[in-house]
Amino acid sequence: MIAKAKSCPGGTALFNYVIDERKGYEITRNNLSGISPREMFLAMQVLQSQNRRCKNNMFSVVISPTIEDGEKMTKDDFKNLVEDFITKMNWDSKKAQYVAFLHTEKRHRHIHILVNRIDEQGKAMPDNYIGFEAQRAAHEAALKHGWTSIRQKNEEKRKSQKEDKKIMRALIRSIHYSVLKQMPKDLQAYMDLMHKNGIEVKPYINKQGNIQGYRFVHLRSGTDLKASEVDRNLKLNELFVSETSSLMSKAREYTQSSSKGAPVSFSGWQANMSLMNVLINPVSLGGGGDDGNSRKRKRKR
């Protein structure tokens, strides 16, 4: 469930849009007479005429349950939702002047509420942070009745993305060390082997001709991670090094080729075989990418 709210000038056009029997039906109203949209608008103007200084004298609210919740909800459910929302917005549920209309012309059913911002004393109800307050009120109403709030959905989505990212980091890390065991002679060979395993390696070369960083892209899912996000101990900048004399030419070659969409070769970045042996040897310090765990074990002793 999500809610949006704003203060606005109102007018007959807004009432005609919201209160339209071709789109749905009225859920509830409070302290408001009239049958047609114009009659309801004029009824609200009686109070609004007491405060000419307030230009945005209406609150326009849209509450959208999830499609699944909306299909299950009855008219009473929608009425309870409106009343709870009004209360949680700290609008006087007995004195406030409002009408709520349910739009059902689309599968995603939603409620429009038009609230008179001017009270019986001619004072304008505050609209500070009204958008945030509407989200809060909708979330609390959803929790009360067991409906799904947008905050819950976002939290579930974040948890799912976090878990997916964790799995992807482990997968890329595993493929990385598996490729190192094949002892690729240079960066290009390493990249080719990673690609065969479904991972694209994308080096980033700075103006000085140095590889400043790497990104890993999981080709099937499109997941794109920095090398540091995968594992800070991959040591790619130490594993593959280019000769100092050819750095600038390599950088120019890479920049020109990549801008034209031509294939780029990284065979000039030779593998540091001694370091590679250390990384793939599980007996050595840091072997198999377990640097962090080795250090933790040492601290525990």
C-alpha positions as CSV (number, residue, x, y, z in Angstrom):
1,M,0.0,0.0,0.0
2,I,1.2,3.5,-0.9
3,A,-0.3,6.9,-0.3
4,K,0.4,10.3,-1.9
5,A,-1.0,13.6,-0.6
6,K,-0.6,17.2,-1.4
7,S,-2.3,20.5,-0.7
8,C,-3.8,22.2,-3.8
9,P,-6.3,24.9,-4.9
10,G,-8.9,22.3,-5.7
11,G,-11.7,23.3,-8.1
12,T,-14.5,21.7,-10.1
13,A,-12.1,20.0,-12.5
14,L,-10.6,18.0,-9.6
15,F,-14.0,17.1,-8.2
16,N,-15.2,16.0,-11.7
17,Y,-12.2,13.8,-12.1
18,V,-12.4,12.1,-8.7
19,I,-16.2,11.8,-8.4
20,D,-17.1,10.0,-11.5
21,E,-19.5,7.0,-11.4
22,R,-18.0,5.7,-14.7
23,K,-14.7,5.1,-12.7
24,G,-16.1,3.7,-9.5
25,Y,-18.2,4.5,-6.5
26,E,-18.3,6.6,-3.3
27,I,-16.8,4.9,-0.2
28,T,-17.7,7.4,2.5
29,R,-18.0,11.1,3.3
30,N,-18.1,13.3,6.3
31,N,-19.9,16.7,7.0
32,L,-20.4,17.1,3.3
33,S,-23.7,17.5,1.4
34,G,-24.4,17.5,-2.3
35,I,-24.9,14.9,-5.0
36,S,-22.9,16.2,-8.0
37,P,-19.2,17.0,-7.9
38,R,-20.1,20.7,-8.3
39,E,-22.5,20.6,-5.3
40,M,-19.8,19.0,-3.1
41,F,-17.3,21.6,-4.3
42,L,-19.6,24.5,-3.4
43,A,-20.4,22.9,0.0
44,M,-16.6,23.0,0.8
45,Q,-16.4,26.6,-0.4
46,V,-18.6,27.7,2.5
47,L,-15.8,27.1,4.9
48,Q,-13.0,28.1,2.5
49,S,-14.6,31.5,2.1
50,Q,-13.6,32.2,5.7
51,N,-9.9,32.0,4.8
52,R,-9.1,33.9,1.6
53,R,-5.4,34.0,2.3
54,C,-5.0,30.2,1.9
55,K,-4.6,29.4,-1.8
56,N,-4.0,25.7,-1.4
57,N,-7.2,25.1,0.5
58,M,-7.7,21.4,-0.3
59,F,-5.9,18.2,0.5
60,S,-5.9,15.7,-2.4
61,V,-5.0,12.1,-1.4
62,V,-4.5,8.9,-3.3
63,I,-4.2,5.6,-1.5
64,S,-3.3,2.5,-3.5
65,P,-3.3,-0.9,-1.9
66,T,-1.4,-3.6,-3.7
67,I,-3.3,-5.3,-6.6
68,E,-3.6,-8.4,-4.6
69,D,-4.9,-6.7,-1.5
70,G,-7.2,-4.5,-3.5
71,E,-8.9,-7.4,-5.2
72,K,-9.7,-9.0,-1.8
73,M,-10.9,-5.8,0.0
74,T,-14.6,-5.2,0.5
75,K,-16.3,-1.8,0.6
76,D,-16.2,-1.9,4.4
77,D,-12.4,-2.6,4.2
78,F,-11.9,0.5,2.1
79,K,-14.1,2.5,4.4
80,N,-12.1,1.4,7.4
81,L,-8.9,2.2,5.6
82,V,-10.1,5.8,4.9
83,E,-11.2,6.4,8.5
84,D,-8.0,5.0,9.9
85,F,-6.0,7.1,7.4
86,I,-7.9,10.3,8.4
87,T,-7.3,9.6,12.1
88,K,-3.6,8.8,11.6
89,M,-3.1,12.1,9.7
90,N,-4.3,13.9,12.8
91,W,-7.3,15.3,11.0
92,D,-10.4,15.4,13.2
93,S,-12.4,12.4,11.9
94,K,-15.7,13.9,13.3
95,K,-15.3,17.5,12.2
96,A,-13.2,17.2,9.0
97,Q,-15.0,17.7,5.7
98,Y,-14.1,15.1,3.2
99,V,-15.3,12.6,0.5
100,A,-13.6,9.3,-0.5
101,F,-14.2,7.8,-3.9
102,L,-12.9,4.4,-5.1
103,H,-11.7,4.1,-8.7
104,T,-12.2,0.5,-10.0
105,E,-11.9,1.1,-13.8
106,K,-8.4,-0.5,-13.6
107,R,-7.3,-3.7,-12.0
108,H,-5.1,-1.6,-9.6
109,R,-8.0,-0.2,-7.5
110,H,-7.2,3.0,-5.5
111,I,-9.0,5.6,-3.4
112,H,-9.2,9.3,-3.9
113,I,-9.9,11.5,-0.9
114,L,-10.7,15.2,-1.1
115,V,-10.4,16.9,2.2
116,N,-11.3,20.5,3.0
117,R,-8.1,22.0,4.5
118,I,-10.1,24.9,6.1
119,D,-11.8,24.0,9.4
120,E,-14.9,25.3,11.1
121,Q,-12.9,28.3,12.6
122,G,-11.6,29.3,9.2
123,K,-8.1,28.0,10.0
124,A,-6.0,26.1,7.5
125,M,-4.8,22.7,8.7
126,P,-1.0,22.4,8.4
127,D,0.5,20.7,5.4
128,N,4.1,20.3,6.6
129,Y,5.7,17.2,5.3
130,I,2.3,16.0,4.1
131,G,3.7,13.6,1.6
132,F,5.8,11.9,4.2
133,E,3.0,11.9,6.8
134,A,0.6,10.2,4.2
135,Q,3.1,7.4,3.7
136,R,3.4,6.9,7.4
137,A,-0.3,6.9,7.9
138,A,-0.9,4.4,5.1
139,H,1.9,2.1,6.5
140,E,0.4,2.1,10.0
141,A,-3.1,1.4,8.6
142,A,-1.8,-1.4,6.5
143,L,-0.1,-3.0,9.5
144,K,-3.2,-2.7,11.6
145,H,-5.3,-4.7,9.1
146,G,-2.7,-7.1,7.8
147,W,-2.4,-5.5,4.4
148,T,0.9,-5.0,2.5
149,S,2.5,-1.6,2.8
150,I,5.0,-0.2,0.3
151,R,7.6,0.1,3.1
152,Q,7.3,-3.6,3.7
153,K,7.6,-4.4,-0.1
154,N,10.7,-2.1,-0.3
155,E,12.3,-3.8,2.7
156,E,11.6,-7.2,1.3
157,K,13.1,-6.1,-2.0
158,R,16.2,-4.7,-0.3
159,K,16.7,-8.0,1.6
160,S,16.3,-10.0,-1.6
161,Q,18.7,-7.8,-3.5
162,K,21.2,-8.0,-0.6
163,E,20.9,-11.8,-0.6
164,D,21.3,-12.0,-4.4
165,K,24.3,-9.8,-4.2
166,K,25.9,-12.0,-1.5
167,I,25.3,-15.1,-3.7
168,M,26.8,-13.3,-6.7
169,R,29.9,-12.2,-4.8
170,A,30.5,-15.8,-3.7
171,L,30.0,-17.1,-7.2
172,I,32.4,-14.6,-8.9
173,R,35.0,-15.1,-6.1
174,S,34.8,-18.9,-6.7
175,I,35.1,-18.6,-10.4
176,H,38.0,-16.1,-10.0
177,Y,40.1,-18.6,-7.9
178,S,39.1,-21.5,-10.2
179,V,40.5,-19.5,-13.2
180,L,43.7,-18.6,-11.3
181,K,44.3,-22.3,-10.8
182,Q,44.6,-22.6,-14.6
183,M,47.5,-20.2,-14.4
184,P,46.6,-17.6,-17.1
185,K,49.7,-16.1,-18.5
186,D,48.3,-12.6,-18.8
187,L,45.3,-10.4,-18.2
188,Q,43.7,-11.2,-21.6
189,A,43.9,-15.0,-20.9
190,Y,42.4,-14.4,-17.5
191,M,39.5,-12.3,-19.0
192,D,38.9,-15.0,-21.6
193,L,38.6,-17.8,-19.0
194,M,36.3,-15.7,-16.8
195,H,34.1,-15.0,-19.9
196,K,33.8,-18.7,-20.6
197,N,32.5,-19.1,-17.1
198,G,29.9,-16.4,-17.6
199,I,31.7,-13.4,-16.1
200,E,32.8,-10.3,-18.0
201,V,35.8,-8.6,-16.6
202,K,36.0,-4.8,-17.3
203,P,39.2,-3.0,-16.5
204,Y,39.2,0.7,-16.1
205,I,42.4,2.5,-17.3
206,N,43.2,6.0,-16.1
207,K,45.0,8.8,-18.0
208,Q,48.3,7.7,-16.7
209,G,47.9,4.3,-18.4
210,N,47.3,2.4,-15.1
211,I,44.5,0.0,-14.5
212,Q,42.7,1.8,-11.7
213,G,40.1,-0.8,-11.0
214,Y,38.0,-3.7,-12.3
215,R,34.3,-4.5,-12.6
216,F,32.7,-7.9,-12.9
217,V,29.5,-8.4,-14.8
218,H,27.5,-11.6,-14.5
219,L,26.4,-12.1,-18.0
220,R,23.2,-14.0,-17.3
221,S,21.7,-11.7,-14.7
222,G,23.4,-8.5,-15.6
223,T,24.7,-8.0,-12.0
224,D,27.5,-5.5,-12.1
225,L,30.0,-5.3,-9.2
226,K,33.2,-3.6,-8.4
227,A,36.1,-5.9,-7.7
228,S,36.2,-4.4,-4.2
229,E,32.6,-5.4,-3.7
230,V,33.4,-9.0,-4.6
231,D,36.4,-9.3,-2.4
232,R,39.0,-6.7,-1.3
233,N,41.7,-9.4,-1.5
234,L,41.5,-10.3,-5.2
235,K,44.7,-8.4,-5.8
236,L,44.1,-8.0,-9.5
237,N,46.3,-4.9,-9.7
238,E,49.2,-7.0,-8.3
239,L,48.4,-10.1,-10.3
240,F,48.5,-8.4,-13.8
241,V,51.1,-5.7,-14.4
242,S,52.2,-4.0,-17.7
243,E,55.7,-2.8,-18.5
244,T,56.2,0.8,-17.4
245,S,57.6,1.9,-20.8
246,S,54.4,0.8,-22.6
247,L,51.8,2.1,-20.2
248,M,50.8,5.2,-22.1
249,S,50.7,3.4,-25.5
250,K,48.5,0.7,-23.9
251,A,46.2,3.3,-22.5
252,R,45.8,5.1,-25.8
253,E,45.3,1.7,-27.6
254,Y,42.6,0.8,-25.1
255,T,40.8,4.2,-25.2
256,Q,40.8,4.4,-29.0
257,S,39.8,0.8,-29.5
258,S,37.0,0.8,-27.0
259,S,35.6,4.1,-28.3
260,K,35.3,2.6,-31.8
261,G,33.8,-0.6,-30.4
262,A,36.8,-2.6,-31.6
263,P,38.1,-5.6,-29.5
264,V,40.8,-4.7,-27.0
265,S,43.7,-6.9,-26.1
266,F,45.2,-7.0,-22.6
267,S,47.9,-9.5,-23.4
268,G,50.5,-6.8,-22.4
269,W,49.6,-7.1,-18.8
270,Q,51.7,-10.1,-17.7
271,A,50.7,-12.4,-14.8
272,N,52.7,-12.3,-11.6
273,M,53.1,-16.1,-11.3
274,S,54.7,-16.1,-7.9
275,L,51.8,-14.2,-6.4
276,M,49.3,-16.4,-8.3
277,N,50.9,-19.5,-6.7
278,V,50.5,-18.0,-3.3
279,L,46.8,-17.1,-3.9
280,I,45.8,-20.6,-5.2
281,N,47.8,-22.5,-2.7
282,P,45.5,-23.1,0.3
283,V,48.6,-23.8,2.6
284,S,50.1,-20.4,1.9
285,L,49.2,-17.3,3.7
286,G,46.1,-16.0,2.1
287,G,45.7,-19.0,-0.1
288,G,42.4,-19.4,-1.9
289,G,41.3,-15.9,-1.1
290,D,41.1,-16.6,2.6
291,D,43.3,-13.7,3.8
292,G,40.6,-12.3,6.1
293,N,39.9,-15.7,7.8
294,S,43.6,-16.4,8.3
295,R,44.1,-13.1,10.1
296,K,41.0,-13.7,12.2
297,R,42.4,-17.1,13.3
298,K,45.7,-15.5,14.2
299,R,44.0,-12.9,16.3
300,K,42.0,-15.5,18.2
301,R,45.2,-17.4,19.1
